[in-house]
Amino acid sequence: MSEPRLTHLGEDGHARMVDVGAKDVTERVARARARVRMSVASARAVAGGDGPKGEVLGVARLAGIQGAKQTGMLIPLAHPLPVTFVDVRASVEVDDGLVELLSEVRTVARTGVEMEAMLACAVAALTVYDMVKGIERGVVIEQVVLLEKRGGRSDYLLEESS
């Protein structure tokens, strides 16, 4: 078995965009998650739609969708993709001071949408932070993680311990 190598490095060691021209066009799906930790009081404001800048979750969802559509512009070696579906869902666990953002992105293309799914969550999480910082500066984006990808050469599913 050969040693793993970084696919975005050419033979000369310089960064390059991967050539996906020979890959099959298939349906590709990716799901990701971000978690944003804050005080119970801030989480209560988010859940109640009482953030200092207004209703937080709807704005964060829309920002995440916009972010997914801009991935090829923001991540230098990511391919611009014809995204066919983007969804960002948000939930609040008030007693835990946690906002959870889940994204799903789909395309029919030669490469996957993992970056789009993770960027959707990252942008949504940053939007939550921006909209809550007026009442709490200690908000922490704890996690942006790929949960699943399907389509292409291989599938992936994050195995989480409960």
Secondary structure as a PSIPRED ss2 file (coil, helix, strand):
# PSIPRED VFORMAT (PSIPRED V4.0)

   1 M C   1.000  0.000  0.000
   2 S C   1.000  0.000  0.000
   3 E C   1.000  0.000  0.000
   4 P C   1.000  0.000  0.000
   5 R C   1.000  0.000  0.000
   6 L C   1.000  0.000  0.000
   7 T C   1.000  0.000  0.000
   8 H C   1.000  0.000  0.000
   9 L E   0.000  0.000  1.000
  10 G C   1.000  0.000  0.000
  11 E C   1.000  0.000  0.000
  12 D C   1.000  0.000  0.000
  13 G C   1.000  0.000  0.000
  14 H C   1.000  0.000  0.000
  15 A E   0.000  0.000  1.000
  16 R C   1.000  0.000  0.000
  17 M C   1.000  0.000  0.000
  18 V C   1.000  0.000  0.000
  19 D C   1.000  0.000  0.000
  20 V C   1.000  0.000  0.000
  21 G C   1.000  0.000  0.000
  22 A C   1.000  0.000  0.000
  23 K C   1.000  0.000  0.000
  24 D C   1.000  0.000  0.000
  25 V C   1.000  0.000  0.000
  26 T E   0.000  0.000  1.000
  27 E E   0.000  0.000  1.000
  28 R E   0.000  0.000  1.000
  29 V E   0.000  0.000  1.000
  30 A E   0.000  0.000  1.000
  31 R E   0.000  0.000  1.000
  32 A E   0.000  0.000  1.000
  33 R E   0.000  0.000  1.000
  34 A E   0.000  0.000  1.000
  35 R E   0.000  0.000  1.000
  36 V E   0.000  0.000  1.000
  37 R E   0.000  0.000  1.000
  38 M C   1.000  0.000  0.000
  39 S C   1.000  0.000  0.000
  40 V H   0.000  1.000  0.000
  41 A H   0.000  1.000  0.000
  42 S H   0.000  1.000  0.000
  43 A H   0.000  1.000  0.000
  44 R H   0.000  1.000  0.000
  45 A H   0.000  1.000  0.000
  46 V H   0.000  1.000  0.000
  47 A H   0.000  1.000  0.000
  48 G C   1.000  0.000  0.000
  49 G C   1.000  0.000  0.000
  50 D C   1.000  0.000  0.000
  51 G E   0.000  0.000  1.000
  52 P C   1.000  0.000  0.000
  53 K C   1.000  0.000  0.000
  54 G E   0.000  0.000  1.000
  55 E C   1.000  0.000  0.000
  56 V H   0.000  1.000  0.000
  57 L H   0.000  1.000  0.000
  58 G H   0.000  1.000  0.000
  59 V H   0.000  1.000  0.000
  60 A H   0.000  1.000  0.000
  61 R H   0.000  1.000  0.000
  62 L H   0.000  1.000  0.000
  63 A H   0.000  1.000  0.000
  64 G H   0.000  1.000  0.000
  65 I H   0.000  1.000  0.000
  66 Q H   0.000  1.000  0.000
  67 G H   0.000  1.000  0.000
  68 A H   0.000  1.000  0.000
  69 K H   0.000  1.000  0.000
  70 Q C   1.000  0.000  0.000
  71 T H   0.000  1.000  0.000
  72 G H   0.000  1.000  0.000
  73 M H   0.000  1.000  0.000
  74 L H   0.000  1.000  0.000
  75 I C   1.000  0.000  0.000
  76 P C   1.000  0.000  0.000
  77 L C   1.000  0.000  0.000
  78 A C   1.000  0.000  0.000
  79 H C   1.000  0.000  0.000
  80 P C   1.000  0.000  0.000
  81 L C   1.000  0.000  0.000
  82 P C   1.000  0.000  0.000
  83 V E   0.000  0.000  1.000
  84 T E   0.000  0.000  1.000
  85 F E   0.000  0.000  1.000
  86 V E   0.000  0.000  1.000
  87 D E   0.000  0.000  1.000
  88 V E   0.000  0.000  1.000
  89 R E   0.000  0.000  1.000
  90 A E   0.000  0.000  1.000
  91 S E   0.000  0.000  1.000
  92 V E   0.000  0.000  1.000
  93 E E   0.000  0.000  1.000
  94 V H   0.000  1.000  0.000
  95 D H   0.000  1.000  0.000
  96 D H   0.000  1.000  0.000
  97 G C   1.000  0.000  0.000
  98 L E   0.000  0.000  1.000
  99 V E   0.000  0.000  1.000
 100 E E   0.000  0.000  1.000
 101 L E   0.000  0.000  1.000
 102 L E   0.000  0.000  1.000
 103 S E   0.000  0.000  1.000
 104 E E   0.000  0.000  1.000
 105 V E   0.000  0.000  1.000
 106 R E   0.000  0.000  1.000
 107 T E   0.000  0.000  1.000
 108 V E   0.000  0.000  1.000
 109 A E   0.000  0.000  1.000
 110 R C   1.000  0.000  0.000
 111 T C   1.000  0.000  0.000
 112 G C   1.000  0.000  0.000
 113 V C   1.000  0.000  0.000
 114 E H   0.000  1.000  0.000
 115 M H   0.000  1.000  0.000
 116 E H   0.000  1.000  0.000
 117 A H   0.000  1.000  0.000
 118 M H   0.000  1.000  0.000
 119 L H   0.000  1.000  0.000
 120 A H   0.000  1.000  0.000
 121 C H   0.000  1.000  0.000
 122 A H   0.000  1.000  0.000
 123 V H   0.000  1.000  0.000
 124 A H   0.000  1.000  0.000
 125 A H   0.000  1.000  0.000
 126 L H   0.000  1.000  0.000
 127 T H   0.000  1.000  0.000
 128 V H   0.000  1.000  0.000
 129 Y H   0.000  1.000  0.000
 130 D H   0.000  1.000  0.000
 131 M H   0.000  1.000  0.000
 132 V H   0.000  1.000  0.000
 133 K C   1.000  0.000  0.000
 134 G C   1.000  0.000  0.000
 135 I C   1.000  0.000  0.000
 136 E C   1.000  0.000  0.000
 137 R C   1.000  0.000  0.000
 138 G C   1.000  0.000  0.000
 139 V C   1.000  0.000  0.000
 140 V E   0.000  0.000  1.000
 141 I E   0.000  0.000  1.000
 142 E E   0.000  0.000  1.000
 143 Q E   0.000  0.000  1.000
 144 V E   0.000  0.000  1.000
 145 V E   0.000  0.000  1.000
 146 L E   0.000  0.000  1.000
 147 L E   0.000  0.000  1.000
 148 E E   0.000  0.000  1.000
 149 K E   0.000  0.000  1.000
 150 R E   0.000  0.000  1.000
 151 G C   1.000  0.000  0.000
 152 G C   1.000  0.000  0.000
 153 R C   1.000  0.000  0.000
 154 S C   1.000  0.000  0.000
 155 D C   1.000  0.000  0.000
 156 Y E   0.000  0.000  1.000
 157 L E   0.000  0.000  1.000
 158 L C   1.000  0.000  0.000
 159 E C   1.000  0.000  0.000
 160 E C   1.000  0.000  0.000
 161 S C   1.000  0.000  0.000
 162 S C   1.000  0.000  0.000
